[in-house]
Amino acid sequence: MSQESEEHVPQAVVVTDEPQIVPVLNSVDDYLKFCIQYDASDLHLATASPPMWRRYGTLGPIWESATHRAAPLTAEDAERLAMGFLGEQQQKQLKERGDVDFAYSPDYGRFRASVVQQRLGIDMAFRIINTHLRSIDELGLPDTVRTLTRYHNGLILVTGPVGCGKSTTLAALVDSINTERQDHIITLEDPIEYVVDSKGCHVNQREVHTHTASFSAALRGALREDPDVIMVGEMRDLETISLAITAAETGHLVLGTLHTGNSARTLDRVLDVFPSDQRDQIRVMVSESLRGIISQQLIPRVDGNGRAMALELLVNTPAVAATIRDGKTFMLNGIMQTGKSVGMITMDDSLRSLYSQGLISREECETRAEDKAVMRTFLAKGA
C-alpha cells in the first residue's frame, strides 16, 4: 500500500466533535490495495459519492466513523482517478460509448473493472478477484460435486445471484478436472477471473470482447478446437444456451452459469428461452444431458466474520429426468427431499443447517427460505 493511503487508515476510534476528513487518495491502485487489506469484495468510486466498498455483502462508505469521514468525490476527482488507470484504447471507448468494462491486472491482484459516464460525471466499480484458486475441499462443497466433474459429457450448471461465488465454484470444478484428468479444457469468460495453469489437462482461456466477440461466437469456435470440457461463463441468450445443450449432448462436458435462485427456476429459464414449438424437443435433450445443478447464495455470518454459503444441489436421476421431460419442474423440490441418499440438498435444508450451527441469523434464515411457512415452523420449534 502507498504511503499516502497508510496515512489515512484509521488506527483507533477516538470520539471527537468533528471527524477528520480523509483526503482523496492518489490513485485507483491505492483504493484497491486498501480494499484487499480489509477483505472487501467490491470498490465503488463515483462522482458525488464518498468512496464505498462492499464487505461481507454490505455496501457502505470506506471511512465512516467517529474520527474519520471521506468527502464525496468531485467530478474532477473521479475523472483524474479514472484517467490514471485507463489505457488509451479504454479512454477512447469510454468517450465514444460512455462505458467500458475489462479485467484490470496490476502486479498486486486481478479486478473486474467497469467505468461508466453518468449525469454527474464518471462512476467506477471494481470486483476484487481472489487470485488464489480454491479447491472443492477448501470451499466446503459436498463430495457429490466432485462426482459430477467425473462425467465425460453432459451439462453442469452453477446458479445464483450476482456476487454469490459462482465464478469461484466454477474455477474449483475446473481445477478438479484439471488435476484428475488428461483432457482439453476451454474456458470462455467475461472477463477471465481465475488464471488456470495446465496440470494434467491442456487449458485454454478466452476472454469475451478481448479474444472473441461474444459467448455464442466463442462457443461455436470452441466446438472446432477438439475440446473435452467447455466452461461457459454466462448462458443468457438463446444461441449460447442452445449451443451449450448441443455440445453437452454430443460428447462434451459443459459447465455453465445462470442467474437463477434454485433448480426449478434454472430449468424453467433454460426452457423458456426457446420458441414454444421447440420446447418438447429441448426438454428431452436437457433431461438426457443434465448432470446436476448447483445453486448457491452467500449469507452474512452472525459473528461478522465473512459470509457462509448456502447450497442447493440437484443430481439428475430417472425421476428428475422424467419431471423435466414432462415439464413438471414444480415437483423437483419434493424429489430432492427424497433424494438425499444420492447427494441432493435443498436450499432450505442448507439454510436450516447453517442456522443450527449458529452461523447465520434467524432473520437471514427466514428471509432467504424458499418455503417461508415451513421455515417459520422450524424456527419456532427451536426458539
C-alpha positions as a Markdown table, in Angstrom:
| # | Residue | x | y | z |
|---|---|---|---|---|
| 1 | Met | 0.0 | 0.0 | 0.0 |
| 2 | Ser | 1.3 | 3.5 | -0.8 |
| 3 | Gln | 2.5 | 5.8 | 2.0 |
| 4 | Glu | -0.5 | 8.2 | 1.3 |
| 5 | Ser | -3.1 | 5.5 | 1.9 |
| 6 | Glu | -1.4 | 4.3 | 5.1 |
| 7 | Glu | -1.6 | 7.8 | 6.5 |
| 8 | His | -5.4 | 7.8 | 6.1 |
| 9 | Val | -6.1 | 4.4 | 7.7 |
| 10 | Pro | -8.0 | 4.9 | 10.9 |
| 11 | Gln | -5.8 | 3.3 | 13.6 |
| 12 | Ala | -8.2 | 3.7 | 16.6 |
| 13 | Val | -11.6 | 5.1 | 17.3 |
| 14 | Val | -11.3 | 8.3 | 19.3 |
| 15 | Val | -14.5 | 10.3 | 19.8 |
| 16 | Thr | -14.1 | 13.9 | 18.6 |
| 17 | Asp | -16.5 | 16.7 | 17.9 |
| 18 | Glu | -15.5 | 16.9 | 14.2 |
| 19 | Pro | -14.4 | 13.8 | 12.3 |
| 20 | Gln | -11.2 | 14.2 | 10.3 |
| 21 | Ile | -12.0 | 14.4 | 6.5 |
| 22 | Val | -9.9 | 11.8 | 4.7 |
| 23 | Pro | -8.4 | 13.3 | 1.5 |
| 24 | Val | -8.9 | 11.7 | -1.9 |
| 25 | Leu | -6.2 | 9.0 | -2.4 |
| 26 | Asn | -3.7 | 9.4 | -5.2 |
| 27 | Ser | -4.8 | 6.6 | -7.4 |
| 28 | Val | -7.3 | 3.8 | -8.1 |
| 29 | Asp | -4.4 | 1.4 | -7.1 |
| 30 | Asp | -4.3 | 2.9 | -3.6 |
| 31 | Tyr | -8.0 | 2.3 | -3.1 |
| 32 | Leu | -7.8 | -1.2 | -4.4 |
| 33 | Lys | -4.9 | -2.1 | -2.2 |
| 34 | Phe | -6.8 | -0.8 | 0.8 |
| 35 | Cys | -9.8 | -2.9 | -0.1 |
| 36 | Ile | -7.6 | -6.0 | -0.4 |
| 37 | Gln | -6.1 | -5.4 | 3.0 |
| 38 | Tyr | -9.6 | -5.2 | 4.6 |
| 39 | Asp | -11.1 | -8.1 | 2.7 |
| 40 | Ala | -13.6 | -6.1 | 0.7 |
| 41 | Ser | -15.2 | -7.7 | -2.4 |
| 42 | Asp | -16.1 | -4.6 | -4.3 |
| 43 | Leu | -15.0 | -1.0 | -4.6 |
| 44 | His | -17.2 | 1.9 | -5.9 |
| 45 | Leu | -15.6 | 5.3 | -6.8 |
| 46 | Ala | -18.5 | 7.5 | -8.0 |
| 47 | Thr | -18.9 | 11.2 | -8.7 |
| 48 | Ala | -20.8 | 13.0 | -5.8 |
| 49 | Ser | -20.4 | 10.0 | -3.5 |
| 50 | Pro | -17.8 | 9.2 | -0.9 |
| 51 | Pro | -15.6 | 6.1 | -1.7 |
| 52 | Met | -17.6 | 3.0 | -1.0 |
| 53 | Trp | -16.8 | -0.7 | -0.6 |
| 54 | Arg | -18.8 | -3.9 | -0.1 |
| 55 | Arg | -17.5 | -6.0 | 2.8 |
| 56 | Tyr | -19.2 | -9.3 | 3.6 |
| 57 | Gly | -22.2 | -8.4 | 1.4 |
| 58 | Thr | -22.8 | -5.0 | 2.9 |
| 59 | Leu | -22.2 | -1.8 | 0.9 |
| 60 | Gly | -21.1 | 1.3 | 2.8 |
| 61 | Pro | -18.6 | 4.2 | 2.9 |
| 62 | Ile | -15.0 | 3.1 | 3.4 |
| 63 | Trp | -14.5 | 5.8 | 6.0 |
| 64 | Glu | -17.5 | 6.5 | 8.2 |
| 65 | Ser | -16.5 | 6.6 | 11.9 |
| 66 | Ala | -16.3 | 9.0 | 14.8 |
| 67 | Thr | -12.8 | 10.0 | 13.8 |
| 68 | His | -12.7 | 9.8 | 10.0 |
| 69 | Arg | -15.0 | 10.5 | 7.2 |
| 70 | Ala | -14.5 | 10.9 | 3.4 |
| 71 | Ala | -16.0 | 13.8 | 1.4 |
| 72 | Pro | -17.8 | 12.9 | -1.8 |
| 73 | Leu | -15.7 | 12.7 | -4.9 |
| 74 | Thr | -15.9 | 15.7 | -7.2 |
| 75 | Ala | -16.3 | 15.2 | -11.0 |
| 76 | Glu | -12.7 | 16.3 | -11.3 |
| 77 | Asp | -11.5 | 13.7 | -8.7 |
| 78 | Ala | -13.4 | 10.9 | -10.4 |
| 79 | Glu | -12.0 | 11.8 | -13.8 |
| 80 | Arg | -8.4 | 12.1 | -12.5 |
| 81 | Leu | -8.7 | 8.7 | -10.9 |
| 82 | Ala | -10.2 | 7.1 | -14.0 |
| 83 | Met | -7.7 | 8.5 | -16.4 |
| 84 | Gly | -4.9 | 7.4 | -14.2 |
| 85 | Phe | -5.6 | 3.7 | -14.7 |
| 86 | Leu | -7.4 | 3.5 | -18.1 |
| 87 | Gly | -5.3 | 2.8 | -21.2 |
| 88 | Glu | -5.5 | 4.8 | -24.3 |
| 89 | Gln | -8.0 | 2.4 | -26.0 |
| 90 | Gln | -10.2 | 2.2 | -23.0 |
| 91 | Gln | -10.3 | 6.0 | -22.7 |
| 92 | Lys | -11.3 | 6.2 | -26.3 |
| 93 | Gln | -14.1 | 3.7 | -25.8 |
| 94 | Leu | -15.4 | 5.5 | -22.7 |
| 95 | Lys | -15.5 | 8.7 | -24.6 |
| 96 | Glu | -17.3 | 7.1 | -27.6 |
| 97 | Arg | -19.6 | 4.7 | -25.9 |
| 98 | Gly | -19.9 | 6.1 | -22.4 |
| 99 | Asp | -18.8 | 2.8 | -20.7 |
| 100 | Val | -16.0 | 0.3 | -20.7 |
| 101 | Asp | -15.5 | -2.9 | -18.7 |
| 102 | Phe | -12.5 | -5.1 | -18.7 |
| 103 | Ala | -10.1 | -7.2 | -16.5 |
| 104 | Tyr | -7.6 | -4.9 | -14.7 |
| 105 | Ser | -4.5 | -6.8 | -13.7 |
| 106 | Pro | -1.8 | -4.8 | -12.0 |
| 107 | Asp | 1.1 | -6.7 | -10.3 |
| 108 | Tyr | -0.7 | -6.9 | -6.9 |
| 109 | Gly | -4.0 | -8.5 | -8.0 |
| 110 | Arg | -6.8 | -9.0 | -10.5 |
| 111 | Phe | -10.0 | -7.0 | -10.7 |
| 112 | Arg | -13.2 | -6.8 | -12.9 |
| 113 | Ala | -13.5 | -3.1 | -13.7 |
| 114 | Ser | -16.4 | -1.2 | -15.0 |
| 115 | Val | -16.2 | 2.6 | -15.8 |
| 116 | Val | -19.3 | 4.5 | -16.9 |
| 117 | Gln | -20.2 | 8.1 | -17.7 |
| 118 | Gln | -23.3 | 9.3 | -16.0 |
| 119 | Arg | -25.2 | 12.6 | -15.4 |
| 120 | Leu | -22.9 | 13.9 | -12.7 |
| 121 | Gly | -19.6 | 12.5 | -14.0 |
| 122 | Ile | -17.6 | 9.2 | -14.0 |
| 123 | Asp | -18.5 | 6.2 | -11.9 |
| 124 | Met | -16.1 | 3.3 | -11.4 |
| 125 | Ala | -16.9 | -0.2 | -9.9 |
| 126 | Phe | -14.4 | -2.9 | -9.2 |
| 127 | Arg | -14.9 | -6.6 | -8.2 |
| 128 | Ile | -11.8 | -7.8 | -6.3 |
| 129 | Ile | -10.9 | -11.3 | -7.6 |
| 130 | Asn | -9.3 | -13.6 | -5.1 |
| 131 | Thr | -6.4 | -14.9 | -7.3 |
| 132 | His | -6.0 | -18.0 | -5.1 |
| 133 | Leu | -7.8 | -20.7 | -6.9 |
| 134 | Arg | -9.6 | -22.7 | -4.2 |
| 135 | Ser | -10.3 | -26.4 | -4.4 |
| 136 | Ile | -13.7 | -28.2 | -3.9 |
| 137 | Asp | -12.5 | -29.1 | -0.4 |
| 138 | Glu | -11.4 | -25.6 | 0.5 |
| 139 | Leu | -14.9 | -24.3 | -0.4 |
| 140 | Gly | -16.5 | -27.0 | 1.7 |
| 141 | Leu | -18.6 | -28.3 | -1.3 |
| 142 | Pro | -20.1 | -31.8 | -0.8 |
| 143 | Asp | -18.4 | -34.8 | -2.3 |
| 144 | Thr | -21.3 | -35.2 | -4.8 |
| 145 | Val | -20.0 | -32.1 | -6.6 |
| 146 | Arg | -16.7 | -33.8 | -7.2 |
| 147 | Thr | -18.6 | -36.8 | -8.6 |
| 148 | Leu | -20.3 | -34.5 | -11.1 |
| 149 | Thr | -16.9 | -33.4 | -12.5 |
| 150 | Arg | -16.0 | -37.0 | -13.4 |
| 151 | Tyr | -18.6 | -37.3 | -16.2 |
| 152 | His | -17.1 | -37.0 | -19.7 |
| 153 | Asn | -20.2 | -35.5 | -21.2 |
| 154 | Gly | -23.3 | -33.6 | -20.1 |
| 155 | Leu | -24.3 | -30.3 | -18.5 |
| 156 | Ile | -23.4 | -28.9 | -15.1 |
| 157 | Leu | -25.0 | -25.6 | -14.1 |
| 158 | Val | -23.8 | -23.3 | -11.3 |
| 159 | Thr | -26.5 | -20.7 | -10.5 |
| 160 | Gly | -27.3 | -17.9 | -8.1 |
| 161 | Pro | -27.5 | -14.1 | -7.8 |
| 162 | Val | -24.6 | -11.7 | -8.7 |
| 163 | Gly | -21.8 | -11.9 | -6.2 |
| 164 | Cys | -22.7 | -15.3 | -4.8 |
| 165 | Gly | -19.4 | -17.0 | -5.7 |
| 166 | Lys | -20.4 | -18.8 | -8.9 |
| 167 | Ser | -17.1 | -18.0 | -10.6 |
| 168 | Thr | -15.2 | -19.3 | -7.6 |
| 169 | Thr | -17.2 | -22.6 | -7.6 |
| 170 | Leu | -16.7 | -23.0 | -11.4 |
| 171 | Ala | -13.0 | -22.4 | -11.0 |
| 172 | Ala | -12.9 | -25.1 | -8.3 |
| 173 | Leu | -14.7 | -27.6 | -10.6 |
| 174 | Val | -12.3 | -26.8 | -13.5 |
| 175 | Asp | -9.3 | -27.2 | -11.1 |
| 176 | Ser | -10.6 | -30.7 | -10.0 |
| 177 | Ile | -10.9 | -31.8 | -13.7 |
| 178 | Asn | -7.5 | -30.3 | -14.4 |
| 179 | Thr | -5.9 | -32.2 | -11.6 |
| 180 | Glu | -7.6 | -35.6 | -12.1 |
| 181 | Arg | -7.8 | -35.9 | -15.9 |
| 182 | Gln | -5.8 | -35.5 | -19.1 |
| 183 | Asp | -8.2 | -33.6 | -21.3 |
| 184 | His | -8.6 | -30.4 | -23.3 |
| 185 | Ile | -10.4 | -27.7 | -21.2 |
| 186 | Ile | -11.6 | -24.4 | -22.9 |
| 187 | Thr | -12.9 | -21.6 | -20.6 |
| 188 | Leu | -15.0 | -18.8 | -22.1 |
| 189 | Glu | -15.2 | -15.8 | -19.6 |
| 190 | Asp | -16.1 | -12.1 | -19.4 |
| 191 | Pro | -13.5 | -11.3 | -18.1 |
| 192 | Ile | -11.1 | -14.1 | -17.2 |
| 193 | Glu | -11.1 | -14.1 | -13.4 |
| 194 | Tyr | -9.0 | -17.1 | -12.2 |
| 195 | Val | -5.9 | -17.9 | -14.2 |
| 196 | Val | -5.9 | -21.7 | -14.5 |
| 197 | Asp | -2.5 | -23.2 | -15.3 |
| 198 | Ser | -2.4 | -26.5 | -17.1 |
| 199 | Lys | -1.8 | -29.5 | -14.8 |
| 200 | Gly | -3.0 | -32.9 | -16.1 |
| 201 | Cys | -5.1 | -31.1 | -18.7 |
| 202 | His | -4.3 | -28.7 | -21.5 |
| 203 | Val | -6.2 | -25.5 | -20.6 |
| 204 | Asn | -7.1 | -22.6 | -22.9 |
| 205 | Gln | -8.8 | -19.5 | -21.6 |
| 206 | Arg | -10.6 | -17.0 | -23.8 |
| 207 | Glu | -11.9 | -13.6 | -22.8 |
| 208 | Val | -15.1 | -12.3 | -24.4 |
| 209 | His | -14.6 | -8.8 | -26.0 |
| 210 | Thr | -10.8 | -9.4 | -26.0 |
| 211 | His | -10.3 | -12.7 | -27.8 |
| 212 | Thr | -13.8 | -13.1 | -29.2 |
| 213 | Ala | -16.9 | -11.1 | -29.9 |
| 214 | Ser | -19.5 | -13.0 | -27.8 |
| 215 | Phe | -20.1 | -16.1 | -25.7 |
| 216 | Ser | -22.0 | -17.7 | -28.6 |
| 217 | Ala | -19.2 | -17.0 | -31.1 |
| 218 | Ala | -16.6 | -18.3 | -28.7 |
| 219 | Leu | -18.7 | -21.4 | -28.0 |
| 220 | Arg | -19.2 | -22.1 | -31.7 |
| 221 | Gly | -15.4 | -21.7 | -32.2 |
| 222 | Ala | -14.6 | -23.9 | -29.2 |
| 223 | Leu | -16.5 | -26.8 | -30.7 |
| 224 | Arg | -14.0 | -26.9 | -33.6 |
| 225 | Glu | -11.0 | -27.0 | -31.2 |
| 226 | Asp | -11.3 | -30.6 | -30.1 |
| 227 | Pro | -12.4 | -29.8 | -26.5 |
| 228 | Asp | -13.3 | -32.3 | -23.8 |
| 229 | Val | -14.5 | -29.8 | -21.3 |
| 230 | Ile | -16.0 | -26.3 | -22.0 |
| 231 | Met | -16.7 | -23.8 | -19.3 |
| 232 | Val | -19.1 | -21.0 | -20.3 |
| 233 | Gly | -19.1 | -18.0 | -18.0 |
| 234 | Glu | -22.6 | -16.8 | -18.9 |
| 235 | Met | -25.5 | -18.6 | -20.5 |
| 236 | Arg | -28.0 | -15.8 | -21.2 |
| 237 | Asp | -29.2 | -15.8 | -24.8 |
| 238 | Leu | -30.9 | -18.5 | -26.9 |
| 239 | Glu | -27.9 | -19.1 | -29.1 |
| 240 | Thr | -25.4 | -19.7 | -26.3 |
| 241 | Ile | -27.9 | -22.0 | -24.3 |
| 242 | Ser | -28.7 | -23.9 | -27.5 |
| 243 | Leu | -25.0 | -24.4 | -28.4 |
| 244 | Ala | -24.2 | -25.5 | -24.8 |
| 245 | Ile | -27.0 | -28.1 | -24.7 |
| 246 | Thr | -25.9 | -29.4 | -28.2 |
| 247 | Ala | -22.3 | -29.6 | -27.0 |
| 248 | Ala | -23.3 | -31.5 | -23.8 |
| 249 | Glu | -25.3 | -33.9 | -25.9 |
| 250 | Thr | -22.6 | -34.6 | -28.5 |
| 251 | Gly | -19.9 | -35.8 | -26.0 |
| 252 | His | -18.5 | -32.7 | -24.2 |
| 253 | Leu | -18.8 | -31.9 | -20.5 |
| 254 | Val | -20.1 | -28.3 | -20.4 |
| 255 | Leu | -20.0 | -26.2 | -17.2 |
| 256 | Gly | -22.1 | -23.0 | -17.3 |
| 257 | Thr | -23.8 | -20.4 | -15.1 |
| 258 | Leu | -27.2 | -18.7 | -14.8 |
| 259 | His | -28.5 | -16.0 | -12.5 |
| 260 | Thr | -31.3 | -18.1 | -11.1 |
| 261 | Gly | -32.1 | -18.9 | -7.5 |
| 262 | Asn | -32.9 | -22.7 | -7.5 |
| 263 | Ser | -33.0 | -25.8 | -9.7 |
| 264 | Ala | -36.6 | -25.4 | -10.8 |
| 265 | Arg | -36.2 | -21.8 | -11.8 |
| 266 | Thr | -33.0 | -22.7 | -13.6 |
| 267 | Leu | -34.6 | -25.3 | -15.7 |
| 268 | Asp | -37.6 | -23.0 | -16.4 |
| 269 | Arg | -35.2 | -20.3 | -17.6 |
| 270 | Val | -33.3 | -22.7 | -19.9 |
| 271 | Leu | -36.5 | -23.9 | -21.5 |
| 272 | Asp | -38.3 | -20.6 | -21.7 |
| 273 | Val | -35.7 | -19.0 | -24.0 |
| 274 | Phe | -36.7 | -21.4 | -26.7 |
| 275 | Pro | -39.7 | -20.9 | -29.0 |
| 276 | Ser | -42.7 | -22.8 | -27.8 |
| 277 | Asp | -42.6 | -25.2 | -30.8 |
| 278 | Gln | -39.1 | -26.4 | -29.8 |
| 279 | Arg | -39.6 | -26.9 | -26.1 |
| 280 | Asp | -40.8 | -30.5 | -26.2 |
| 281 | Gln | -37.5 | -31.4 | -28.0 |
| 282 | Ile | -35.4 | -29.3 | -25.7 |
| 283 | Arg | -36.9 | -30.8 | -22.6 |
| 284 | Val | -35.9 | -34.3 | -23.9 |
| 285 | Met | -32.4 | -33.1 | -24.7 |
| 286 | Val | -31.9 | -31.4 | -21.2 |
| 287 | Ser | -33.4 | -34.4 | -19.4 |
| 288 | Glu | -30.8 | -36.6 | -21.0 |
| 289 | Ser | -27.8 | -34.3 | -20.9 |
| 290 | Leu | -28.2 | -32.6 | -17.5 |
| 291 | Arg | -25.8 | -34.0 | -14.8 |
| 292 | Gly | -26.5 | -31.6 | -11.9 |
| 293 | Ile | -27.4 | -28.1 | -10.8 |
| 294 | Ile | -25.5 | -26.3 | -8.0 |
| 295 | Ser | -27.5 | -23.2 | -6.7 |
| 296 | Gln | -25.8 | -21.1 | -4.1 |
| 297 | Gln | -26.0 | -17.9 | -2.1 |
| 298 | Leu | -23.6 | -16.2 | 0.3 |
| 299 | Ile | -25.1 | -15.1 | 3.6 |
| 300 | Pro | -23.5 | -12.7 | 6.2 |
| 301 | Arg | -22.3 | -14.6 | 9.3 |
| 302 | Val | -23.7 | -13.6 | 12.7 |
| 303 | Asp | -20.2 | -13.1 | 14.0 |
| 304 | Gly | -19.5 | -10.6 | 11.3 |
| 305 | Asn | -16.5 | -12.6 | 10.0 |
| 306 | Gly | -17.3 | -13.1 | 6.4 |
| 307 | Arg | -20.2 | -15.0 | 4.7 |
| 308 | Ala | -21.4 | -18.6 | 4.8 |
| 309 | Met | -22.5 | -20.5 | 1.7 |
| 310 | Ala | -26.0 | -22.0 | 1.5 |
| 311 | Leu | -26.1 | -24.5 | -1.3 |
| 312 | Glu | -28.8 | -26.4 | -3.2 |
| 313 | Leu | -27.7 | -29.5 | -5.2 |
| 314 | Leu | -29.8 | -31.3 | -7.8 |
| 315 | Val | -28.5 | -34.6 | -9.2 |
| 316 | Asn | -30.1 | -35.9 | -12.4 |
| 317 | Thr | -31.9 | -39.2 | -11.6 |
| 318 | Pro | -34.5 | -41.1 | -13.6 |
| 319 | Ala | -37.2 | -39.3 | -11.5 |
| 320 | Val | -35.7 | -35.9 | -12.2 |
| 321 | Ala | -35.3 | -36.6 | -15.9 |
| 322 | Ala | -39.0 | -37.7 | -16.1 |
| 323 | Thr | -40.0 | -34.5 | -14.4 |
| 324 | Ile | -38.0 | -32.4 | -16.9 |
| 325 | Arg | -39.4 | -34.3 | -19.9 |
| 326 | Asp | -43.0 | -33.8 | -18.6 |
| 327 | Gly | -42.4 | -30.1 | -17.9 |
| 328 | Lys | -43.3 | -30.5 | -14.2 |
| 329 | Thr | -40.4 | -28.7 | -12.6 |
| 330 | Phe | -42.6 | -27.7 | -9.7 |
| 331 | Met | -42.2 | -31.3 | -8.5 |
| 332 | Leu | -38.4 | -31.1 | -8.2 |
| 333 | Asn | -38.3 | -29.9 | -4.6 |
| 334 | Gly | -40.2 | -33.0 | -3.5 |
| 335 | Ile | -37.9 | -35.2 | -5.5 |
| 336 | Met | -34.9 | -33.5 | -3.9 |
| 337 | Gln | -36.3 | -34.1 | -0.4 |
| 338 | Thr | -36.4 | -37.8 | -1.1 |
| 339 | Gly | -33.1 | -37.9 | -3.0 |
| 340 | Lys | -30.7 | -37.2 | -0.1 |
| 341 | Ser | -29.3 | -40.7 | -0.5 |
| 342 | Val | -27.8 | -39.7 | -3.9 |
| 343 | Gly | -26.4 | -36.4 | -2.5 |
| 344 | Met | -29.3 | -34.0 | -3.2 |
| 345 | Ile | -29.7 | -30.9 | -0.9 |
| 346 | Thr | -32.5 | -28.4 | -0.9 |
| 347 | Met | -31.7 | -24.7 | -0.3 |
| 348 | Asp | -34.0 | -24.7 | 2.8 |
| 349 | Asp | -32.2 | -27.7 | 4.3 |
| 350 | Ser | -28.9 | -25.9 | 3.8 |
| 351 | Leu | -30.2 | -22.8 | 5.5 |
| 352 | Arg | -31.5 | -24.9 | 8.4 |
| 353 | Ser | -28.1 | -26.5 | 8.8 |
| 354 | Leu | -26.3 | -23.1 | 8.8 |
| 355 | Tyr | -28.8 | -21.7 | 11.4 |
| 356 | Ser | -28.5 | -24.8 | 13.6 |
| 357 | Gln | -24.7 | -24.4 | 13.6 |
| 358 | Gly | -25.1 | -20.8 | 14.7 |
| 359 | Leu | -23.5 | -19.4 | 11.5 |
| 360 | Ile | -26.4 | -17.3 | 10.2 |
| 361 | Ser | -29.2 | -15.3 | 12.0 |
| 362 | Arg | -32.8 | -16.3 | 12.4 |
| 363 | Glu | -33.8 | -13.3 | 10.2 |
| 364 | Glu | -31.5 | -14.4 | 7.3 |
| 365 | Cys | -32.7 | -18.0 | 7.6 |
| 366 | Glu | -36.3 | -17.0 | 7.2 |
| 367 | Thr | -35.9 | -14.3 | 4.6 |
| 368 | Arg | -33.9 | -16.5 | 2.2 |
| 369 | Ala | -36.1 | -19.6 | 2.6 |
| 370 | Glu | -38.0 | -20.9 | -0.4 |
| 371 | Asp | -40.9 | -22.2 | 1.8 |
| 372 | Lys | -41.2 | -19.5 | 4.5 |
| 373 | Ala | -44.1 | -21.0 | 6.3 |
| 374 | Val | -42.3 | -24.3 | 6.9 |
| 375 | Met | -39.1 | -22.4 | 7.8 |
| 376 | Arg | -41.1 | -20.3 | 10.4 |
| 377 | Thr | -42.4 | -23.5 | 11.9 |
| 378 | Phe | -38.9 | -24.9 | 12.2 |
| 379 | Leu | -37.6 | -21.7 | 13.7 |
| 380 | Ala | -40.5 | -21.5 | 16.2 |
| 381 | Lys | -39.7 | -25.1 | 17.5 |
| 382 | Gly | -36.1 | -24.1 | 18.0 |
| 383 | Ala | -37.0 | -20.9 | 19.9 |
